[in-house]
């Protein structure tokens, strides 16, 4: 947020991160430095391609743009049935902030699982984030949608369950953030939602205590990849 409002200099942060990255325990600083570089990269793209700010895709893979509107409201209201996605949306709605990992997971779910045009998600973040930056927000959403100049491959789709297992193994983040929409869901059930073995054994009724998934991730992934493999953009991406 300090970068967004100019209360700290990007040069000062880069210099500090670079010096810290040279220290024996500087791995975290090196990662932070790379994130600052991504910020500057997106700023340069926006500077040289002004139409980017009007929703045009930076890359040439226009075939990867979604055409259907999807159910954005259920995502915005944290009613997807995937706790880590719902946790991400509750965090942004309550605080105006969202952790970077959660931004990637939520964006991938919207554009890849639900086939929603990335520009709808980009606009929601623009209206909600306190640290909103046009270049970074636009670039991040195009990265997730596989339409940008630096996009992840179209076939790389974040799995909300495995992402939760890797980055929130105890389910604590999802449990704390989703608590207002459920009666009682211990860490494991909260993390995995309806995929957590037998939720009934822990007193959780999917559809009553917590919403059922609005889409089956595996099926959605197959549908998305199948649709793109037949497109010219998908064929080019597969050969890379």
C-alpha positions as CSV (number, residue, x, y, z in Angstrom):
1,X,0.0,0.0,0.0
2,X,2.9,2.3,0.7
3,X,4.2,1.8,-2.8
4,X,0.7,2.4,-4.2
5,X,0.4,5.8,-2.5
6,X,4.1,6.8,-2.9
7,X,4.9,6.9,0.8
8,X,8.0,4.8,0.2
9,X,10.4,4.8,-2.7
10,X,10.7,1.7,-5.0
11,X,14.4,2.5,-5.3
12,X,14.8,2.4,-1.5
13,X,13.0,-0.9,-1.3
14,X,15.0,-2.5,-4.2
15,X,18.3,-1.3,-2.6
16,X,17.3,-2.7,0.8
17,X,16.1,-6.0,-0.7
18,X,19.2,-6.4,-2.8
19,X,21.6,-5.9,0.2
20,X,19.6,-8.3,2.4
21,X,19.5,-10.9,-0.4
22,X,23.3,-11.1,-0.3
23,X,23.3,-12.2,3.3
24,X,23.4,-15.9,4.3
25,X,19.7,-15.8,5.3
26,X,18.7,-13.6,2.4
27,X,16.4,-16.1,0.5
28,X,13.3,-14.3,1.6
29,X,14.7,-10.9,0.5
30,X,15.7,-12.3,-2.9
31,X,12.1,-13.5,-3.4
32,X,10.8,-10.1,-2.3
33,X,13.3,-8.4,-4.8
34,X,11.9,-10.6,-7.6
35,X,8.4,-9.4,-6.7
36,X,9.5,-5.8,-6.9
37,X,11.0,-6.5,-10.3
38,X,7.7,-8.0,-11.5
39,X,6.0,-4.8,-10.4
40,X,8.4,-2.7,-12.5
41,X,8.0,-5.1,-15.4
42,X,4.2,-4.6,-15.5
43,X,4.6,-0.9,-15.1
44,X,6.9,-0.9,-18.3
45,X,4.3,-3.0,-20.2
46,X,1.6,-0.5,-19.3
47,X,3.8,2.5,-20.3
48,X,4.5,1.1,-23.7
49,X,1.1,-0.4,-24.4
50,X,-1.5,2.1,-23.2
51,X,-4.5,0.1,-24.5
52,X,-3.7,-2.4,-21.7
53,X,-5.5,-0.1,-19.4
54,X,-8.7,-0.4,-21.5
55,X,-8.9,-4.2,-21.1
56,X,-6.9,-5.2,-24.1
57,X,-4.8,-8.3,-23.7
58,X,-1.0,-7.7,-23.7
59,X,-0.2,-11.0,-25.4
60,X,-1.3,-12.5,-28.7
61,X,-3.2,-15.5,-27.2
62,X,-6.6,-13.8,-27.6
63,X,-8.2,-17.3,-28.2
64,X,-7.7,-17.8,-24.5
65,X,-10.1,-15.0,-23.5
66,X,-13.3,-16.4,-21.9
67,X,-16.6,-15.4,-23.5
68,X,-19.1,-16.3,-20.8
69,X,-19.9,-14.1,-17.8
70,X,-20.0,-16.8,-15.1
71,X,-21.3,-16.4,-11.6
72,X,-19.1,-13.7,-10.2
73,X,-21.5,-12.9,-7.4
74,X,-21.0,-16.2,-5.7
75,X,-17.3,-15.8,-5.8
76,X,-17.5,-12.3,-4.5
77,X,-19.8,-13.4,-1.7
78,X,-17.4,-16.3,-0.7
79,X,-19.9,-19.0,-1.6
80,X,-17.8,-21.2,-4.0
81,X,-17.6,-24.3,-1.7
82,X,-13.8,-24.1,-1.9
83,X,-12.7,-22.8,1.5
84,X,-9.4,-21.3,0.4
85,X,-11.1,-19.3,-2.4
86,X,-13.8,-18.2,0.0
87,X,-11.2,-17.2,2.5
88,X,-9.4,-15.1,-0.1
89,X,-12.6,-13.3,-1.0
90,X,-13.5,-12.7,2.7
91,X,-10.1,-11.3,3.3
92,X,-10.4,-8.8,0.5
93,X,-13.9,-7.8,1.3
94,X,-13.2,-7.3,5.0
95,X,-9.8,-5.6,4.8
96,X,-9.2,-4.4,1.3
97,X,-6.1,-6.7,1.1
98,X,-5.4,-10.2,-0.2
99,X,-2.3,-12.3,0.2
100,X,-0.4,-12.7,-3.1
101,X,-0.8,-16.5,-3.1
102,X,-4.6,-16.1,-2.5
103,X,-4.8,-13.6,-5.4
104,X,-3.4,-16.2,-7.7
105,X,-5.6,-19.0,-6.5
106,X,-8.8,-16.8,-6.6
107,X,-7.9,-15.5,-10.1
108,X,-7.2,-19.0,-11.5
109,X,-10.5,-20.3,-10.1
110,X,-12.5,-17.5,-11.6
111,X,-11.0,-17.6,-15.1
112,X,-10.1,-21.3,-15.5
113,X,-12.7,-23.1,-13.4
114,X,-15.6,-20.8,-14.0
115,X,-14.6,-19.5,-17.4
116,X,-15.2,-15.9,-16.4
117,X,-13.5,-13.2,-18.4
118,X,-10.4,-12.0,-16.5
119,X,-11.5,-8.4,-16.9
120,X,-14.4,-8.9,-14.5
121,X,-12.1,-10.2,-11.8
122,X,-9.6,-7.4,-12.5
123,X,-12.4,-4.8,-12.1
124,X,-13.5,-6.3,-8.8
125,X,-10.0,-6.2,-7.4
126,X,-9.6,-2.6,-8.7
127,X,-12.7,-1.6,-6.8
128,X,-11.8,-3.4,-3.6
129,X,-8.0,-3.5,-3.1
130,X,-6.5,-0.7,-1.0
131,X,-3.2,-1.3,-2.6
132,X,-4.7,-1.4,-6.2
133,X,-2.1,-0.6,-8.8
134,X,-3.4,-0.7,-12.4
135,X,-0.3,-2.2,-14.0
136,X,0.2,-4.9,-11.3
137,X,-3.4,-5.8,-11.0
138,X,-3.9,-6.0,-14.8
139,X,-0.7,-7.9,-15.3
140,X,-1.5,-10.4,-12.5
141,X,-4.9,-11.2,-13.9
142,X,-3.6,-11.6,-17.4
143,X,-0.9,-13.9,-16.0
144,X,-3.6,-16.0,-14.4
145,X,-5.8,-16.0,-17.5
146,X,-2.9,-17.0,-19.8
147,X,-3.5,-13.9,-22.0
148,X,-0.6,-11.7,-21.0
149,X,2.8,-11.3,-22.5
150,X,4.3,-13.3,-19.5
151,X,1.3,-15.6,-19.0
152,X,1.5,-19.0,-17.4
153,X,0.7,-21.8,-19.9
154,X,-3.0,-22.2,-20.6
155,X,-2.9,-25.8,-19.3
156,X,-1.5,-24.7,-15.9
157,X,-4.6,-24.4,-13.6
158,X,-4.4,-24.0,-9.9
159,X,-6.1,-26.7,-7.9
160,X,-7.7,-25.0,-4.9
161,X,-7.5,-28.2,-2.8
162,X,-3.8,-29.0,-3.4
163,X,-3.0,-25.3,-3.1
164,X,-4.6,-25.3,0.3
165,X,-2.8,-28.5,1.3
166,X,0.5,-27.0,0.4
167,X,0.2,-23.4,1.7
168,X,-2.4,-23.8,4.5
169,X,-1.8,-27.4,5.7
170,X,-3.5,-27.0,9.0
171,X,-6.5,-25.3,7.4
172,X,-6.2,-22.5,10.0
173,X,-6.5,-19.6,7.5
174,X,-9.5,-21.0,5.8
175,X,-11.1,-21.9,9.2
176,X,-10.6,-18.5,10.6
177,X,-11.8,-16.6,7.5
178,X,-14.8,-18.8,6.7
179,X,-16.0,-19.2,10.2
180,X,-19.0,-16.8,9.7
181,X,-20.4,-18.9,6.9
182,X,-20.3,-22.3,8.7
183,X,-21.4,-23.9,11.9
184,X,-18.3,-25.8,12.9
185,X,-15.6,-27.1,10.5
186,X,-12.3,-28.3,12.0
187,X,-9.1,-27.6,10.1
188,X,-9.0,-30.6,7.8
189,X,-12.6,-30.3,6.7
190,X,-12.4,-26.6,6.4
191,X,-9.3,-26.9,4.2
192,X,-10.7,-29.5,1.8
193,X,-14.4,-28.8,1.9
194,X,-16.5,-31.6,0.5
195,X,-13.3,-33.4,-0.6
196,X,-12.2,-34.1,3.0
197,X,-13.2,-37.8,3.2
198,X,-16.4,-38.0,5.2
199,X,-17.3,-34.5,6.5
200,X,-20.4,-36.0,8.3
201,X,-18.0,-37.8,10.7
202,X,-16.9,-34.3,12.0
203,X,-20.5,-33.0,12.2
204,X,-20.3,-31.0,8.9
205,X,-23.2,-31.1,6.4
206,X,-22.1,-29.8,3.0
207,X,-24.9,-27.7,1.6
208,X,-26.1,-26.7,5.1
209,X,-23.1,-25.8,7.2
210,X,-21.0,-24.9,4.2
211,X,-21.9,-24.5,0.5
212,X,-21.3,-27.4,-1.9
213,X,-18.7,-26.7,-4.6
214,X,-20.2,-24.7,-7.4
215,X,-18.0,-26.5,-9.9
216,X,-16.1,-29.8,-9.9
217,X,-12.5,-28.7,-10.3
218,X,-11.3,-31.8,-12.2
219,X,-14.2,-31.6,-14.7
220,X,-13.7,-27.9,-15.1
221,X,-10.0,-28.3,-15.7
222,X,-10.7,-30.9,-18.4
223,X,-13.3,-28.7,-20.0
224,X,-11.0,-25.7,-20.0
225,X,-8.0,-27.5,-21.5
226,X,-10.1,-29.3,-24.0
227,X,-11.6,-26.1,-25.3
228,X,-8.2,-24.4,-25.6
229,X,-6.4,-27.4,-27.3
230,X,-8.5,-27.0,-30.3
231,X,-7.8,-23.3,-30.7
232,X,-4.9,-21.8,-32.6
233,X,-3.6,-20.2,-29.5
234,X,-3.7,-23.4,-27.6
235,X,-1.9,-25.3,-30.3
236,X,0.9,-22.7,-30.4
237,X,1.1,-22.8,-26.6
238,X,1.4,-26.6,-26.6
239,X,4.3,-26.6,-28.9
240,X,6.3,-24.1,-26.8
